[in-house]
Amino acid sequence: MHPAFSVIFLTTLIGAGQGLFLALFTGQLYSTVRLVEQQPSSFYAVGSALSLALLVGGLAASFFHLGRPERAWRAAAMWRTSWLSREVIVLPAMMGLVFLYGVFHWAGWTQPWLVLGEGALTIDATFVLGMLGVLVALVLFVSTGMIYASVKFLQEWSSPYTIANFIFLGTASGFMLAAAYSALIGNNLVSFFGTWAVIATLLGLGTRSASLMRNATLKHRSNLQTAIGVRHRGIVQKSQGFSADSFNTREFFHHQSLRTLKLIRVAFLILVFPVPIMLVLLGYQLQSTTLPILAFAIQYLGLLAERWYFFAEAQHPQNLYYQQVS
Amino acid sequence: MTQLALVIDLNVCVGCHACVTSCKQWNTSGWAGPMVDENPYDANPTGTFFNRVQTYEIGSFPSTETVHFPKSCLHCEDPPCVPVCPTGASYKREDNGVVLVDYDKCIGCKYCSWACPYGVRELDEQQQVMKKCTLCIDRIADHTLPEPERKPACVMACPTNARLYGDVHDPDSEVSVAIRERGGYALMPEWGTNPANHYLPRQKTHMHVTEEDLQRSDNPLTKEDITVYQGEETMEDVTW
């Protein structure tokens, strides 16, 4: 497939936004049960604003993918059958919850509604919003992943790994950002978020490597024989029916050399996994406030390459029909 | 239920592209507005077509065969492009099974083209909506046209009658009989899309000439010799 930058930015930005929200609420959960230190409400409010900004950025990027962005509102119609439509509904829902979560923290509307276990767990409005947000974030990850995983003849995508990768890589980048954010404002949650970021990154490494290995030995079910329905080993296309290019030659192929593809794969395997993990560990050792920020930035750059490769790697069966100009 | 479709006879298609040009001519002058054509008389011409004729060579020299292969939307009975459309712009008509795009609802997200394994949906670069073969819905559903003209433009244009058109759900239609009796097949059956359009395979006309056809072993003109010989010269001895 042709890697479109609109979709690359959409999926990486909202992934980081969702992940950051998951990180914020994890922080709140831990501080509620007093496993980590209490944070001021501004920490959650600014964090939510950051998460919201990433989600809005992703949504803005997605508009560049549309031929008719002014009709984008129509895309909510077919949620019964289309994962794209489901994403279009869930993304604004996520934004709304993140917004409310931030506003409730900022306004200090955190009077406990329910206190469980003699003050061990206090449930307030932000707790409920946070739980809902976690649920919606997961649904959004699944919706985004299923857009790709549900196209069964794009065999590189059509696997549960696709969804696992979206969940773990988005979560990893969000926790990295939470660690970077904590380092920037100088609170003591850097190693807490950093640890979770490393765990999510390692899980992502597991599922992404698994999907790379799966795709390396993937046997494509379609070939020229089934494409034109002639049972013969020696079929060669002599003309694709036009002399220059068309939508079919532009949309479904990356037009890069195999070398470039390999280079990008190596780049993302280094930038997404070992480098940020090393930087987080090093930052922990040196008590550095800049290394977690660098870790997030490098991982995000790597995720752009990862997403580019994700698209380029998928081989659409329609390309069987477009192999020879004349 | 009706399922209109094309059956393309690869045995007689000569690859003249008349179906391509007639399709473009009819549909570019239709109600949906022109189909884009960029640099039509220049280097790198590109544009939207509903139908393309491709050419394949099968086998290796000298025993090769050229197959001209017209490809347009197959109007699948289980079209994978329809359920993925987020706006409902892509739909399959209930009454005749034609898969269509509502150009006023399409947002140009291209997801349906990703979800079509055959690559028959093309984004119109000017209108920025997805376009595809309509089976000339504005001809076949137009009751003001005389009956013989209620056919897709490509079917009308084909000089070798390689394109048959009709209802593949009616077992007695020309297309159903052709599929049944002449080995009609669907493209990429592995994805369960159930294409309504079918292709008729190439059929070589073989002449079987046996030795007996050239040299009769039992010549009926040979008279049976019923003489009973007893030691004297026979007819064979005289002849040879």
Interface residues (C-beta under 8 A of the other chain):
Chain A: M1 H65 L66 G67 R68 P69 R71 A72 R74 A75 A76 A77 M78 T81 S82 W83 L84 S85 V88 I147 S150 V151 K152 F153 L154 R221 S222 L224 T226 A227 I228 G229 V230 H232 G234 I235 V236 Q237 K238 S239 Q240 G241 F242 S243 A244 D245 S246 F247 N248 E251 F252 H316 P317 Q318 N319 Y321 Y322
Chain B: H17 V20 N39 A43 N44 P45 T46 G47 T48 F49 R52 V53 Q54 T55 Y56 E57 I58 G59 S60 T66 V67 F69 K71 P80 V82 P83 V84 C85 P86 T87 G88 A89 K105 C106 I107 G108 C109 K110 Y111 S113 W114 A115 C116 P117 Y118 G119 E122 L123 E125 Q127 Q128 V129 Y185 A186 L187 M188 P189 E190 W191 Y199 P201 R202
